[in-house]
């Protein structure tokens, strides 16, 4: 007969702690139901409290969850009830330590366990401890890949995890030393696991994590398996699709000349585009949008619309005073393109704008080193310095009011003089050389812009910068800091995707861009040039648009949506900051925060002078702005410049990634045959579409600001680490405002030929994972 005391008897002399351990992903993988049973989980309440004379609680014995199986692929929960002798005085659970004891000597084949959260019910109060991290079993054997030291990382995971409940706390608020000790110990471990790359290796670009291979990253910096499988599958599938064309060229090259696989006309390209889109795996809607672009891309209003609604809507400035760039060509602008107005009047009215890519492309050589391998023919892919002036017309309908009026081209690599190009008369036939020369000039600008966009706007600002933020967060903010819990959902994955990019997309020996982009061969130098242009002030959204003089540009939906999103996030961040900081002094005294800010400047942006980022914060107002900058950049900005690239950059005549003939000389007669022979051949166009498909789609584990169940898009709640009732209230209010913005954008797009909904909150992932 069982002689153990009943629950009722135990409850009289014991504190009852009911522990809920939540494991597995919020993103179940189809067709798999796996259980984890490779170790025993041990939880200690208030670890270290017995050694702290100021502690008001005591440390518990290890609460052992033995013989349990835990979900891996799906959300799962295991709960156990523990009775702790009241005389031990453990009391309120203010801190937990979680560790796993392994089974025997199986360290080489041990899988880490993803722990989402630990909940403890004590004294009828629920204490939530957000984790969202991996933990690997500790084994005392060092014969294999695991460490024999219990305080050393195990298989890419911290040896144990600490967590405080609810909203966490800033370090200087902690009066009890055992909590401070745990935070310091955690940070020391994480710092050893997340090193900065050596300064001499990084050079004048954004700092990055000190690992060469993605597989060597700590597990918490890697992706969840669903994303890894998807990325690997996309790369392999892309290679499979382009290999037959490359092999055919190689074979023909051995037997003689490889075939010239040119597009014969725009109509021929449009037919091929459908086939290539299907081959690459584009959705029907993406192919349809690309075809829509193909119908109108030659029109000047469409050129202007894509400047303010396309993927690279960030280089535009109002012309306050004409620079030397334009002085040789400004007087020749035909009167009809500026509605018969005087150019000086247009400037004084604030209706002339410019994009200058020449500075960014300084020193970038022509490409095409891989052209023979890809196409079977040695080609030169021309890098042209290209700038454009745009005019805001009062006479045109608003949707057609923003048009290009002057393009400057310079083949600086070959020492050719600059040339200037103007729109032809409105009634000029499309076969007229003046029409074709203007069209070809626009193509050269688009080609230059492709390189600046891909490496500057997208990679440097929306990827490389974000990695700096993430590394500093992991190294300087403990997992119980309220700002870590605010930022972690937004920075999840960015280090992993950048590491994969350095290894598989932009590495010198695996440079995907060199397969189709004019400036791809000189990508390292282009990245240096782009990083020099990064600056904190450009990331403060209202200030940026005001500084660039863009408040009056019509139909600038990128600006409108960015400003609306900024205000929502600014309000949200302010609410969250107010919960943890009561005064400016609290900001100044927060040593973890100040270290976080300092490391972003040095070593993060040391290679180019700190990029205007503050090296300390002294007020709540500045802290709110700073955090909003980071969250906006990693979510909204990245979305705005990345997730509509297929329809605009994938339609090659609209935005050629490379051109095989130089920019025209001023007296050249341009024909349609010349333009078609300049465009990338089939293999390069296909390579560009494959890369865009890999980069321009959501990862399978994205979280979005607004949930859309019909599209299987999960919302913000569930990934959040800020779990106090007050913090979740802030999140819910933010999501509600995001839903309102979604509805506004939906109404705005009714009847549009091409919708601008990329920045609708239902389409904005909260982090950067592609």
VOGU-3710 file (C-alpha; in Angstrom, 3 decimals, decimal comma):
1> xxxxxxxxxx> 0,000/0,000/0,000  1,321/3,501/-0,951  2,527/5,173/2,253  3,487/8,534/0,698  1,654/11,542/2,117  -1,413/12,789/0,275  -1,449/16,089/-1,620  -3,630/17,631/1,089  -1,115/16,676/3,773  1,817/17,979/1,742
11> xxxxxxxxxx> 0,044/21,247/1,047  -0,153/22,007/4,765  3,608/21,894/5,323  4,793/22,873/1,851  4,791/25,679/-0,635  3,212/24,357/-3,810  4,868/25,331/-7,093  3,099/24,203/-10,223  5,529/24,423/-13,112  4,473/24,623/-16,770
21> xxxxxxxxxx> 7,252/24,102/-19,300  6,322/25,243/-22,824  8,490/23,848/-25,620  8,514/23,552/-29,386  7,910/26,075/-32,112  5,010/28,349/-32,749  5,451/27,343/-36,402  4,686/23,611/-36,732  6,308/21,763/-39,607  3,815/19,838/-41,680
31> xxxxxxxxxx> 3,719/16,091/-41,328  6,088/15,806/-38,391  5,347/15,064/-34,765  8,585/14,698/-32,855  9,213/14,293/-29,160  12,403/15,164/-27,312  13,627/12,866/-24,528  17,393/13,301/-24,552  17,783/14,638/-21,047  16,256/15,614/-17,738
41> xxxxxxxxxx> 15,204/19,213/-17,213  16,035/20,780/-13,874  14,635/24,080/-12,654  15,931/26,017/-9,663  13,867/28,804/-8,142  15,814/31,818/-6,872  19,269/30,371/-7,616  22,018/31,967/-5,535  19,645/33,552/-3,047  21,107/31,600/-0,118
51> xxxxxxxxxx> 24,440/33,366/-0,649  22,882/36,828/-0,772  22,454/38,414/2,695  20,018/40,997/1,269  17,783/38,449/-0,434  14,196/38,245/0,816  13,775/34,760/-0,663  15,724/31,503/-0,632  16,992/29,079/-3,237  14,999/25,948/-3,875
61> xxxxxxxxxx> 16,379/22,507/-4,463  16,406/21,435/-8,097  12,907/20,712/-9,365  13,499/17,668/-11,542  11,220/16,963/-14,494  12,322/13,400/-15,065  11,045/10,910/-17,605  9,144/13,499/-19,633  8,895/13,876/-23,415  8,748/17,346/-24,905
71> xxxxxxxxxx> 7,343/18,634/-28,192  9,833/19,812/-30,811  7,887/20,545/-33,981  4,703/21,832/-32,366  3,809/23,855/-29,348  3,635/21,625/-26,311  3,353/21,973/-22,564  4,413/19,715/-19,711  3,362/20,553/-16,167  4,328/19,125/-12,804
81> xxxxxxxxxx> 3,514/20,031/-9,240  6,321/20,389/-6,702  5,994/20,572/-2,930  8,754/22,536/-1,218  9,067/22,548/2,566  7,864/25,924/3,859  10,709/25,985/6,352  13,142/26,419/3,470  11,600/29,839/2,883  11,884/29,774/-0,900
91> xxxxxxxxxx> 8,952/32,155/-1,280  8,167/34,180/-4,371  9,839/32,963/-7,597  11,906/36,003/-8,600  14,397/34,161/-10,766  14,649/30,726/-12,334  17,570/28,746/-13,638  16,927/26,054/-16,240  19,403/23,367/-17,206  19,317/19,919/-18,769
101> xxxxxxxxxx> 21,212/16,886/-17,590  22,117/14,632/-20,494  21,905/10,920/-20,862  25,281/9,214/-20,776  27,814/10,116/-23,453  25,673/10,976/-26,462  26,930/14,510/-26,899  27,583/14,292/-30,633  24,034/13,371/-31,524  22,166/15,489/-29,005
111> xxxxxxxxxx> 19,530/17,892/-30,301  18,942/21,123/-28,414  15,475/21,730/-27,014  13,637/24,961/-27,840  12,027/26,326/-24,664  9,456/29,045/-25,190  8,393/29,852/-21,656  8,266/28,623/-18,079  5,207/29,462/-15,992  5,042/28,944/-12,254
121> xxxxxxxxxx> 1,894/29,193/-10,179  2,654/29,983/-6,556  0,321/31,343/-3,950  -2,423/31,561/-6,616  -0,309/33,951/-8,725  1,000/33,130/-12,199  4,642/34,037/-12,831  5,593/33,979/-16,509  9,264/33,509/-17,414  9,762/34,082/-21,180
131> xxxxxxxxxx> 12,691/32,103/-22,588  12,512/31,711/-26,393  15,893/30,027/-26,509  17,590/26,689/-27,021  19,117/24,540/-24,305  21,297/21,489/-24,804  21,905/18,690/-22,319  25,027/18,876/-20,221  27,146/15,773/-20,245  30,306/15,385/-18,145
141> xxxxxxxxxx> 32,093/13,701/-21,076  34,515/15,827/-23,102  35,588/13,051/-25,436  33,344/14,361/-28,196  32,223/17,885/-29,113  30,787/18,915/-25,773  32,674/20,733/-23,056  33,451/19,005/-19,796  32,930/22,262/-17,891  29,402/22,749/-16,672
151> xxxxxxxxxx> 29,596/26,529/-17,045  30,787/26,320/-20,658  28,488/26,426/-23,724  27,183/23,067/-24,891  26,631/22,363/-28,602  26,058/26,021/-29,453  23,805/26,637/-26,453  24,373/28,376/-23,140  24,968/25,797/-20,353  21,899/27,043/-18,530
161> xxxxxxxxxx> 19,326/29,804/-18,809  18,239/32,436/-16,294  14,978/34,336/-16,445  13,064/36,872/-14,405  9,274/36,948/-14,509  6,883/39,342/-16,218  8,286/42,524/-17,628  11,830/41,974/-16,386  13,793/44,820/-14,864  16,615/47,235/-15,573
171> xxxxxxxxxx> 19,749/46,190/-13,736  20,160/49,196/-11,444  16,671/48,605/-10,016  17,745/45,257/-8,571  18,378/45,448/-4,843  18,980/41,732/-4,471  22,485/40,719/-5,410  21,694/37,165/-6,462  19,682/38,475/-9,428  22,479/40,845/-10,449
181> xxxxxxxxxx> 24,967/38,001/-10,181  22,858/35,784/-12,429  22,497/38,555/-15,029  26,238/39,212/-15,053  26,991/35,508/-15,389  24,532/35,193/-18,278  26,001/38,180/-20,108  29,560/36,906/-19,711  28,564/33,576/-21,241  26,697/35,179/-24,134
191> xxxxxxxxxx> 29,565/37,602/-24,830  31,895/34,645/-25,183  29,450/33,062/-27,637  28,714/36,214/-29,703  32,054/37,826/-30,537  32,555/40,684/-32,953  34,661/39,867/-35,983  38,208/41,281/-35,799  38,439/44,933/-36,794  41,244/44,322/-39,294
201> xxxxxxxxxx> 39,090/41,747/-41,089  35,904/43,840/-41,151  37,391/46,997/-42,613  35,283/50,108/-43,397  31,897/48,372/-43,351  29,373/47,415/-40,658  30,732/45,106/-37,980  29,504/41,536/-37,983  29,612/38,386/-35,911  32,920/36,556/-35,604
211> xxxxxxxxxx> 31,962/33,303/-37,320  32,810/32,313/-40,891  30,280/29,515/-41,223  26,579/29,549/-40,482  26,786/26,076/-38,942  29,230/27,379/-36,317  26,862/30,049/-35,000  25,358/29,592/-31,538  22,038/27,828/-31,922  20,045/30,871/-30,810
221> xxxxxxxxxx> 21,524/32,890/-33,687  20,554/30,281/-36,243  17,141/29,850/-37,773  14,520/27,418/-36,736  14,663/24,309/-38,864  11,680/25,261/-41,051  13,564/28,320/-42,339  16,839/26,444/-42,806  15,123/23,792/-44,909  13,327/26,436/-46,982
231> xxxxxxxxxx> 16,499/28,466/-47,655  18,547/25,389/-48,605  15,735/24,178/-50,845  15,483/27,564/-52,603  19,226/27,694/-53,293  19,331/24,114/-54,618  16,208/24,618/-56,719  17,626/27,818/-58,194  20,870/26,099/-59,099  18,944/23,206/-60,645
241> xxxxxxxxxx> 16,986/25,577/-62,873  19,945/27,495/-64,249  22,418/24,594/-64,564  20,909/23,169/-67,812  21,328/26,495/-69,617  24,898/26,915/-68,321  25,827/23,322/-69,245  24,430/23,836/-72,740  26,628/26,889/-73,168  29,676/25,022/-71,880
251> xxxxxxxxxx> 29,018/22,106/-74,221  28,506/24,356/-77,216  31,597/26,315/-76,239  33,652/23,123/-76,431  32,269/22,327/-79,890  32,324/25,860/-81,209  30,381/29,008/-80,403  27,644/28,868/-77,771  24,240/30,119/-78,972  23,332/33,771/-78,499
261> xxxxxxxxxx> 20,167/33,598/-76,414  19,077/37,202/-76,863  15,575/38,523/-76,517  14,455/39,688/-79,957  11,922/42,294/-78,898  9,953/43,448/-75,874  7,088/41,240/-77,016  9,460/38,268/-77,221  10,741/39,045/-73,736  7,196/39,244/-72,391
271> xxxxxxxxxx> 6,468/35,743/-73,709  9,734/34,475/-72,193  8,981/36,251/-68,916  5,898/34,133/-68,330  7,862/30,953/-69,030  10,789/32,028/-66,839  8,473/33,086/-64,013  6,806/29,692/-64,030  10,204/27,985/-64,243  11,521/29,936/-61,260
281> xxxxxxxxxx> 8,394/29,290/-59,222  6,798/32,718/-59,140  3,140/32,804/-58,194  0,531/33,665/-60,812  -0,095/37,013/-59,135  3,627/37,889/-59,272  3,789/37,017/-62,967  0,622/39,026/-63,585  2,069/42,089/-61,825  5,286/41,738/-63,810
291> xxxxxxxxxx> 3,307/41,696/-67,035  1,467/44,816/-65,886  4,825/46,526/-65,411  5,825/45,346/-68,878  2,822/47,088/-70,413  3,706/50,539/-69,051  7,391/50,672/-68,069  8,387/52,809/-71,073  6,098/55,656/-69,969  7,724/58,544/-68,087
301> xxxxxxxxxx> 4,986/58,758/-65,419  5,612/55,075/-64,674  9,338/55,751/-64,342  8,503/58,495/-61,838  5,962/56,352/-60,009  8,511/53,616/-59,457  10,912/56,155/-57,969  8,406/56,889/-55,193  6,577/53,573/-54,995  9,242/51,081/-56,063
311> xxxxxxxxxx> 11,810/49,207/-53,986  14,452/51,962/-53,963  12,430/54,962/-52,793  15,208/56,272/-50,546  17,677/58,278/-52,664  15,370/61,125/-53,679  16,156/64,736/-52,700  14,559/68,081/-53,509  16,852/70,381/-55,502  17,391/73,514/-53,439
321> xxxxxxxxxx> 20,284/74,696/-55,590  21,702/73,203/-58,770  24,951/71,352/-58,204  27,788/71,062/-60,715  26,354/67,685/-61,715  23,636/69,395/-63,742  25,136/72,657/-64,916  26,277/71,348/-68,290  22,849/69,983/-69,149  20,205/71,980/-67,299
331> xxxxxxxxxx> 19,896/74,770/-69,881  19,052/72,284/-72,638  15,953/70,872/-70,963  13,168/71,222/-73,554  10,456/73,636/-72,538  7,684/71,121/-73,123  8,941/68,687/-70,454  8,531/71,304/-67,697  5,190/72,612/-68,976  6,770/75,711/-70,526
341> xxxxxxxxxx> 7,919/77,005/-67,130  11,243/78,596/-66,331  13,580/76,092/-64,664  14,564/78,594/-61,969  10,894/79,102/-61,136  10,452/75,358/-60,860  13,394/75,165/-58,446  12,191/78,085/-56,336  8,736/76,481/-56,164  10,358/73,315/-54,801
351> xxxxxxxxxx> 9,214/71,076/-57,666  12,535/69,748/-58,971  14,056/66,629/-57,454  17,155/64,535/-58,017  18,642/61,094/-57,486  22,421/60,892/-57,731  23,971/57,427/-57,863  27,337/58,548/-59,241  29,009/59,003/-55,874  27,941/55,582/-54,685
361> xxxxxxxxxx> 29,325/53,976/-57,857  32,665/55,800/-57,693  35,496/53,340/-58,274  33,204/50,446/-59,260  34,567/48,647/-62,326  32,633/47,037/-65,151  31,391/43,515/-64,504  31,063/40,364/-66,531  33,877/38,130/-65,265  31,434/35,221/-65,054
371> xxxxxxxxxx> 29,684/36,057/-68,328  31,367/33,314/-70,365  30,518/30,715/-67,722  26,890/31,852/-67,575  26,187/32,711/-71,202  28,964/31,003/-73,170  30,303/34,385/-74,337  32,775/36,798/-72,773  30,884/40,020/-72,203  31,388/43,383/-70,555
381> xxxxxxxxxx> 28,594/44,464/-68,235  28,821/48,239/-68,046  28,809/50,206/-64,814  27,543/53,673/-65,660  27,403/56,681/-63,383  23,758/57,672/-63,706  21,764/60,521/-62,157  18,263/61,826/-62,832  16,252/65,028/-62,379  12,500/64,702/-61,825
391> xxxxxxxxxx> 9,809/67,328/-62,141  6,562/67,729/-60,218  4,101/69,024/-62,798  1,115/71,177/-61,919  -0,483/70,615/-65,321  -0,623/66,828/-65,355  -3,107/64,626/-63,473  -1,771/63,925/-59,984  -1,000/60,270/-60,710  1,109/61,291/-63,713
401> xxxxxxxxxx> 2,639/64,439/-62,240  6,062/63,099/-61,224  8,246/62,592/-64,293  11,933/62,471/-65,295  13,192/65,456/-67,280  16,969/64,970/-67,448  19,308/61,988/-67,122  23,067/62,300/-66,812  25,205/59,311/-67,860  28,974/58,901/-67,618
411> xxxxxxxxxx> 31,072/55,889/-68,606  33,835/56,879/-66,224  35,628/53,521/-66,349  36,422/54,055/-70,027  37,146/57,772/-69,713  34,160/58,841/-71,807  32,632/62,305/-71,311  29,295/62,740/-69,587  26,158/62,885/-71,703  22,722/64,364/-71,009
421> xxxxxxxxxx> 19,397/62,974/-72,181  15,943/64,532/-72,349  12,401/63,314/-73,009  11,325/63,563/-76,663  8,262/65,409/-77,888  5,010/63,762/-76,779  3,969/62,798/-80,299  7,234/61,076/-81,242  6,823/57,528/-82,539  8,281/54,707/-80,440
431> xxxxxxxxxx> 10,668/53,751/-83,262  12,083/57,271/-83,435  15,791/57,386/-82,421  15,147/60,234/-79,960  12,487/58,143/-78,198  14,766/55,093/-78,121  17,761/57,121/-76,922  15,684/58,433/-74,013  14,408/54,929/-73,247  17,967/53,568/-73,345
441> xxxxxxxxxx> 19,151/56,350/-71,013  16,392/55,418/-68,554  17,541/51,793/-68,742  21,107/52,781/-67,900  19,829/54,730/-64,912  17,764/51,731/-63,794  20,795/49,476/-64,195  22,908/51,750/-62,004  20,083/52,002/-59,507  19,825/48,177/-59,374
451> xxxxxxxxxx> 23,356/47,946/-58,005  22,910/50,792/-55,535  19,601/49,355/-54,380  20,729/45,758/-53,906  23,943/46,466/-51,999  23,153/49,846/-50,462  19,455/50,183/-49,766  18,816/46,492/-49,181  21,949/44,806/-47,867  23,881/47,629/-46,165
461> xxxxxxxxxx> 20,976/49,441/-44,539  18,355/46,717/-44,145  20,714/43,833/-43,285  24,246/44,801/-42,271  23,125/47,605/-39,958  20,539/45,393/-38,316  23,150/42,760/-37,516  25,111/45,368/-35,570  22,035/46,117/-33,476  21,385/42,435/-32,825
471> xxxxxxxxxx> 24,961/41,564/-31,828  25,125/44,444/-29,367  21,734/43,484/-27,915  22,805/39,912/-27,234  26,139/41,005/-25,764  24,928/43,812/-23,527  21,288/43,345/-22,551  20,479/40,403/-20,336  17,481/38,325/-21,338  15,586/39,773/-18,365
481> xxxxxxxxxx> 16,137/43,380/-19,400  12,837/44,912/-20,584  14,563/46,299/-23,679  15,921/42,877/-24,608  12,379/41,568/-24,352  11,126/44,441/-26,479  13,802/44,009/-29,166  14,434/40,260/-29,300  11,374/39,363/-31,449  12,545/41,961/-33,969
491> xxxxxxxxxx> 16,185/40,843/-34,080  15,523/37,098/-34,210  17,195/35,663/-37,307  19,082/38,693/-38,648  22,553/37,417/-37,677  21,781/34,020/-39,191  20,537/35,345/-42,532  23,509/37,704/-42,846  25,960/34,924/-42,040  24,340/32,806/-44,746
501> xxxxxxxxxx> 24,571/35,733/-47,173  28,284/36,198/-46,472  28,793/32,477/-46,967  26,508/31,750/-49,940  25,462/34,965/-51,719  28,143/37,675/-51,471  31,293/35,666/-50,718  34,182/36,249/-53,131  33,993/32,651/-54,343  30,166/32,455/-54,319
511> xxxxxxxxxx> 29,091/35,898/-55,434  25,573/35,380/-56,741  25,330/38,995/-57,913  28,354/38,576/-60,208  26,233/36,189/-62,286  23,912/38,906/-63,554  24,654/42,393/-62,138  26,963/44,952/-63,747  28,432/46,082/-60,439  28,499/42,553/-59,004
521> xxxxxxxxxx> 32,215/41,904/-59,668  33,193/44,877/-57,512  30,696/44,112/-54,769  33,130/44,505/-51,798  34,029/48,050/-52,843  30,394/48,879/-53,563  29,511/47,743/-50,040  32,201/50,038/-48,619  30,777/52,958/-50,604  27,253/52,208/-49,442
531> xxxxxxxxxx> 28,210/51,889/-45,778  29,801/55,347/-45,894  26,352/56,749/-46,696  24,647/55,214/-43,654  23,684/57,689/-40,951  21,436/57,715/-37,913  19,597/60,866/-39,012  18,487/59,145/-42,225  16,716/56,529/-40,111  14,596/58,971/-38,098
541> xxxxxxxxxx> 11,685/58,835/-40,507  10,009/62,258/-40,137  13,378/64,013/-39,988  14,644/62,170/-43,044  11,729/63,106/-45,302  11,788/66,683/-43,999  15,540/67,013/-44,542  15,272/65,690/-48,088  12,411/68,095/-48,831  9,905/65,425/-49,793
551> xxxxxxxxxx> 6,766/66,490/-47,955  5,019/67,706/-51,121  5,791/64,892/-53,570  2,418/63,567/-54,788  1,481/59,903/-54,343  4,677/59,171/-52,435  3,071/56,171/-50,727  6,402/54,903/-49,375  6,696/58,174/-47,430  3,049/58,202/-46,343
561> xxxxxxxxxx> 3,091/54,637/-45,068  6,495/55,001/-43,416  5,343/58,061/-41,505  2,150/56,334/-40,379  4,075/53,244/-39,248  6,657/55,389/-37,485  3,986/57,150/-35,433  2,420/53,836/-34,404  5,760/52,338/-33,394  6,893/55,526/-31,662
571> xxxxxxxxxx> 3,750/55,537/-29,529  4,161/51,826/-28,774  7,813/52,183/-27,778  7,021/55,189/-25,579  4,410/53,173/-23,697  6,881/50,333/-23,195  9,678/52,643/-22,062  7,368/54,401/-19,598  6,750/51,051/-17,900  10,447/50,639/-17,048
581> xxxxxxxxxx> 11,911/54,145/-16,861  10,360/56,800/-14,660  12,906/59,538/-15,358  15,810/60,577/-17,554  18,090/59,569/-14,708  16,921/55,977/-15,033  18,132/56,014/-18,629  21,529/57,431/-17,721  22,017/54,932/-14,876  21,126/51,874/-16,950
591> xxxxxxxxxx> 24,583/50,419/-17,518  23,352/47,589/-19,747  21,582/50,074/-22,014  24,597/52,384/-22,208  26,894/49,469/-23,101  24,409/48,394/-25,782  24,436/51,871/-27,316  28,213/52,217/-27,071  28,999/48,942/-28,832  26,752/49,860/-31,750
601> xxxxxxxxxx> 29,059/52,829/-32,361  32,304/51,007/-31,553  33,020/48,427/-32,851  29,704/48,202/-34,735  30,092/51,249/-36,978  33,689/52,116/-36,164  34,798/51,382/-39,723  33,043/54,522/-40,970  33,061/56,858/-38,002  30,039/55,646/-36,041
611> xxxxxxxxxx> 27,432/56,545/-38,704  26,092/59,410/-36,608  24,751/57,088/-33,920  24,886/58,444/-30,357  27,398/56,737/-28,068  25,194/57,323/-25,025  21,578/58,150/-24,208  20,582/60,600/-21,502  16,819/61,071/-21,829  13,681/59,001/-22,205
621> xxxxxxxxxx> 12,701/60,976/-25,289  15,937/60,112/-27,084  15,690/56,489/-25,937  12,200/56,213/-27,433  13,386/57,652/-30,749  16,464/55,395/-30,757  14,507/52,188/-30,139  11,927/53,190/-32,749  14,729/53,674/-35,274  15,962/50,141/-34,640
631> xxxxxxxxxx> 12,555/48,456/-34,725  11,408/50,406/-37,772  14,559/49,628/-39,731  14,548/45,900/-39,034  10,869/45,465/-39,845  9,180/48,243/-41,826  12,122/49,581/-43,805  13,342/46,128/-44,786  9,835/45,204/-45,895  9,414/48,370/-47,960
641> xxxxxxxxxx> 12,602/47,799/-49,937  12,515/44,003/-50,237  9,086/42,531/-50,774  8,083/43,961/-54,137  11,301/43,335/-56,022  9,940/40,542/-58,206  7,522/42,606/-60,244  9,844/45,594/-60,698  13,395/44,216/-60,761  12,379/40,833/-62,108
651> xxxxxxxxxx> 10,983/42,347/-65,313  14,382/42,896/-66,926  13,631/45,622/-69,527  12,128/47,729/-66,746  15,207/47,462/-64,533  18,133/45,707/-66,244  20,592/44,300/-63,681  23,309/44,578/-66,335  23,750/46,081/-69,788  26,108/44,729/-72,443
661> xxxxxxxxxx> 26,732/47,986/-74,319  27,999/51,279/-72,905  25,811/54,321/-72,421  25,198/56,104/-75,709  27,366/58,951/-76,883  25,570/62,190/-77,490  25,371/61,737/-81,253  24,688/57,975/-81,300  21,607/56,764/-83,177  19,870/54,200/-80,984
671> xxxxxxxxxx> 17,740/51,467/-82,507  15,519/48,843/-80,936  17,973/46,158/-82,075  20,723/47,943/-80,160  18,604/48,037/-77,005  17,701/44,360/-77,224  21,350/43,412/-77,786  22,253/45,431/-74,688  19,839/43,655/-72,350  21,032/40,621/-70,388
681> xxxxxxxxxx> 20,733/37,312/-72,176  18,339/34,599/-71,109  20,708/32,958/-68,611  21,451/36,215/-66,774  17,807/37,217/-66,710  16,956/33,814/-65,279  19,734/34,087/-62,667  18,376/37,478/-61,607  14,839/36,106/-61,271  16,084/33,142/-59,233
691> xxxxxxxxxx> 17,955/35,433/-56,824  14,931/37,684/-56,468  12,751/34,661/-55,744  15,118/33,568/-52,948  15,392/37,052/-51,436  11,966/38,509/-52,117  9,631/36,057/-50,391  8,642/35,625/-46,786  10,347/32,942/-44,750  7,990/30,170/-43,543
701> xxxxxxxxxx> 8,348/31,258/-39,918  7,648/34,984/-40,207  5,566/36,831/-37,646  3,648/39,886/-38,842  2,348/43,002/-37,140  -1,173/41,965/-38,102  -2,326/38,374/-38,233  -4,021/37,085/-41,397  -5,356/33,606/-40,770  -6,536/33,118/-44,341
711> xxxxxxxxxx> -2,925/33,508/-45,538  -1,456/31,564/-42,597  0,317/34,675/-41,339  0,785/34,645/-37,586  0,659/37,866/-35,584  2,926/39,496/-33,032  1,556/37,904/-29,870  3,078/34,499/-29,315  6,575/35,598/-30,262  6,704/38,422/-27,724
721> xxxxxxxxxx> 9,015/38,235/-24,729  7,449/41,236/-23,029  4,803/39,224/-21,183  3,619/41,313/-18,269  -0,030/42,285/-18,378  0,909/45,923/-18,940  3,352/45,082/-21,716  0,912/42,852/-23,545  -1,623/45,654/-23,241  0,833/47,922/-25,085
731> xxxxxxxxxx> 1,269/45,291/-27,794  -2,470/44,854/-28,253  -2,997/48,613/-28,611  -0,185/48,798/-31,154  -1,681/45,911/-33,148  -5,082/47,613/-33,083  -3,578/50,771/-34,599  -1,786/48,642/-37,173  -5,093/47,078/-38,153  -6,507/50,557/-38,703
741> xxxxxxxxxx> -3,604/51,433/-40,991  -4,115/48,182/-42,888  -7,723/49,147/-43,574  -6,691/52,634/-44,745  -4,137/51,221/-47,188  -6,652/48,678/-48,478  -9,113/51,462/-49,296  -6,393/53,532/-50,979  -5,541/50,679/-53,326  -9,060/50,211/-54,660
751> xxxxxxxxxx> -8,987/50,646/-58,432  -5,203/50,983/-58,686  -3,550/49,433/-61,733  -0,664/48,318/-59,497  -1,438/48,285/-55,789  1,038/49,693/-53,285  0,395/47,469/-50,293  3,906/46,338/-49,429  3,788/48,393/-46,216  0,348/47,271/-45,140
761> xxxxxxxxxx> 0,962/45,893/-41,615  -0,395/42,491/-42,596  2,548/42,270/-45,020  5,259/43,506/-42,639  7,279/40,824/-40,837  8,431/42,017/-37,443  12,031/41,033/-38,207  14,483/40,584/-41,094  14,792/36,976/-42,209  15,220/37,238/-46,004
//
